[in-house]
């Protein structure tokens, strides 16, 4: 082993269930506000059958010495798993809303390992048994949305304009045609909600994107295939009964209009990073107002975004030392700007108020 390297034991599995040993260059350490990073190279235990064998990675560990590295690393794995799950949901959601290139969001898979051998050249003094996490190394890396929800424009200026509309808006940045705005449902709220749940399966093929409740129920069906149909419907009705006052039980605009409005978002730069803004809103809604995603960093290509593990703020401060709790959540939500894809998602502050009243929250269902 070269004297300037740190070595690890076998890592946690990646998305293909491959495990790796990491060789870390101790001379490349860079100390940041919350973490220390190194350059490293991974060696697969799957050998030639693993396409990631011997690729370069970025290794991270907590910057502060008093932070337990194992707890910190486990938190990073939890965040990575949660955002990758919701990115897959979001990509499906967008696919039914707009048929545009460059809308896909992909988060790198974060892996964890423990230090096996140390180096006297390591200025950070890592010890045997310390935990680290690592991700694939990205090129053209940049910050897209900060940990406070700010978005940097192409000229580097801060975009501070908030969502358009009333201060108590229902996330409708694009004016709705009067023929839709003035339309009122003749059925009661209960009948409307029941109709949404019963028709959720067919809504995937309809021209309008799924409502919040429909996308929640679709996620349940995909995540729990063994759950009986009656249980799914009952669960869906419960979601609807709790959230009908918050979400878009009103008519959604046509898919053509969403495409036009989204193109306007992109072309006129009226909403900076509209896809990522929509994901922030979507993630917040699909965690029932319990957590908000921010600190989105990565690269942008013709397919969409490739991002590293972000920061989560939650009501219970469950996601490590960077989790700023409700105050940080409010700051991100205040800086959020709705794109046309946010049209029929719940209003963020109404949902936050509702979430604070919930005594318990089961993250297994998120």
Protein Blocks (a to p, Z undefined) as FASTA:
>chain_A
ZZkbccdddddddfkopacdddddfklgccdfkbccdddddddfklmmlmkgoiacdddd
dfblklcfklmmmmmmmmmmmmmmmmmmmmmmmmmmpccehiaccdddddddddfbdcfk
lmnopaehiacddddddehiacfbdckopacdfkopacfbdcedjfkbghiabccdfklm
mpccfbdfklmmmmmmmmmmmmmmmmbdcdfklmmmmmmmmmmmmbcfklmmmmmmmmmm
mmmmmmcfbccddfklmmmmmmmmmmnomaghkllmmmmmmmmmmnnopaccehiacddd
fklpcddddddddfklpnojklgbjmlmmmmmmmpccdfklmmgccfklmmmmmmmpmbd
cfklZZ
